[in-house]
């Protein structure tokens, strides 16, 4: 029973490179989220998805793209990485469309952009 | 707009002492409130949640929180802190009208032996 799994756990990129972060959940959750966590700023929502084939922008979407081709997977892409995107990225999922149910988090991906 | 404030960036307590972490929220309707804990290098783990009913909620690891509507607060408490409680704590609010959660900036807890 893995819950939410993020791949990779660590990555170092050079400015201008691209990469994709994968989030997979095995709980059949409808909603999935991508956050970034920076010191002193808590978690900020990048993009989220309310179901397969749908995505929406969060608080800080610029420089990122997402896709939800399968219900269990939510991909976060960086087309041209910038040093400002150095952060820890967390994926989360939850089960209902209403605010009552808590999110389940992955262990994070630590990304450094040189 | 919804927001969550955790006024204490860092708190240090002695092992065995009591703990209270503050959380204030801004939301026009009844909020859905959560406390999460994050150990170094880990994701966030749910400690407890408040939806409705009894304003004092119990969570895991001996934590409890009290919802006070008049003060727009949801403070986390523990009667006796253990060294293993050292971590980052996040308060969050979820709304029934939207799809998003709003997190505070976190409180880092250090426990002195």
Interface residues (C-beta under 8 A of the other chain):
Chain A: X4 X31 X33 X35 X40 X41 X42 X43 X44 X45 X48 X50 X56 X58 X90 X92 X97 X98 X99 X100 X102 X103 X104 X105 X106 X107 X108
Chain B: X9 X32 X34 X36 X41 X42 X43 X44 X45 X46 X49 X51 X90 X94 X95 X96 X97 X98 X99 X100 X101 X103 X104 X105 X106
